[in-house]
Amino acid sequence: MDNISRRSLISAGLGAGLVAALPGAAVAVSTADDAGLRTDPFMLGIASGEPWPDGFVIWTRLALDPLAGDGLGGMPARQVPVAWEVAEDAGMRTVVARGVEHARMETAHSVHVELQGLKPGREYFYRFRSGRHLSQVGRTLTSPAPHETPAALAMAFASCSQYEHGYFTAYTRLAEDHPDLVLHLGDYLYEYKKDSYVIGGGNPRDHQGPETTTLQGYRQRHAQYKSDADLQAAHAVAPWLVVWDDHEVDNNWADEIPENRDAGQLNDTTERFRQRRAAAFQAYYENMPLRRSSVPAGFDMKIYRTIQWGQLANFHMMDTRQYRDDQLAGDGWKKNVAERLAENRTITGAEQEKWLLDGFRNSTQRWDILGQQVFFAERDRAQALEIDDVSMDGWDGYAASRRRITQGWLDAKVRNAVVLTGDVHRNWANDLKVNYKDPASPVVGSELVCTSITSTGNGTGSTTDPVMAWNQHLKFFNDNRGYVNTKITRDAMTADFRTLDYVTTPGAPVSTKASFTIQDGVPGLQARG
């Protein structure tokens, strides 16, 4: 046995491993036997994520029957060896690291490999093998060295992909745009059973299985989504940074509080919801290219973290669900809820808030980018000054928390603050302020809100919303499906809102609905031709 074989995959947590990349390795990838698998076990595709200067995570999960009701994908009740290799070329000729991991039944036959020892700021390619079965080849990247400022980064972000509401064509279009990094800001999947969340004209596709409340249910639902070819294409093109919103667990959940607490509901007690959360978190980790630092501990799972892209950008990936106070007044849009202004209300929790503020103070990067879930800017539906009508589920329901974060990047003299948002199934582009009630309050940052991949169906195509007339910091609105492409350089961040006219049938072309620029050192959005 050579060095690579001896050092391949030190098991940790839920089967994750940390592997040093050793150039010139000559171990044959076919050392993994087929364990009796007579059909292709790579039906859920492959993925990479969490880039750092000398490595990244590569992921796969074996399944022979992805929709099996027990959530185990039709796999045998034993571990299966899976070989992996990383190369400098798409043809996999210049291999720089390889090894063998064992996909285990207790983690739904998922495989996480953490690479280290690679070169910073480089493109790499990877694949897996189980016996005679070979996965597709994926492309990924390491981040630049900490002291380097790369010329540019192509980053795309997306959210809200309800399988039943349409086809994931937007994921293929995103892959065709060839980003170097993808951020998914939540609602990667939805928990509902068939016919529970139906769009006008009917859903073009259906979920398999009941509403997800158990580990086997969440595993089956992840497998149904991961079986989609469009989603697989987006995962294979670049490394991803993922955070959840609510539907990965339960609509509008907050900390240990479920959406429904009525007698007779499956999730009506704190203890039942803890069990549901633990199941959802384990399945989420099993199905995402996350580091061992995110291995769940029961119903707790840490997903907030910062990924540095050299001296160009910090990506502060946030969790606005697990630590928040409960939404006020029944979660939705409400008028004149004074408690939303309370100083002790938090959407992040004290520990995460401190982590973020410390990150601002320690930042030396040109761009500090918050990857988070819910609408950040004030969005008041009431035109009268003495009335406010805002969403209790977004940052408007936690106004003091928003003010502390915004003031925090100002106090730290963050060079350029940009908030990225999902959740609302519409495109928005917003200027950010400390005091939204004062028209003279200066602009201190920018928010880019991506629409959904499919959620709520085709959309109307509208580019106007009446609230923009009296919320003049809201600069753009659009009701189409799609994603956002950005290009980040030393001098500017540009954003293209990429949209599709329809998703209820497959194959829609993509176009750019609007474009904005944020100039280095100049807070606020500038529309581009």
Disulfide bonds with the S-S distance in Angstrom:
none
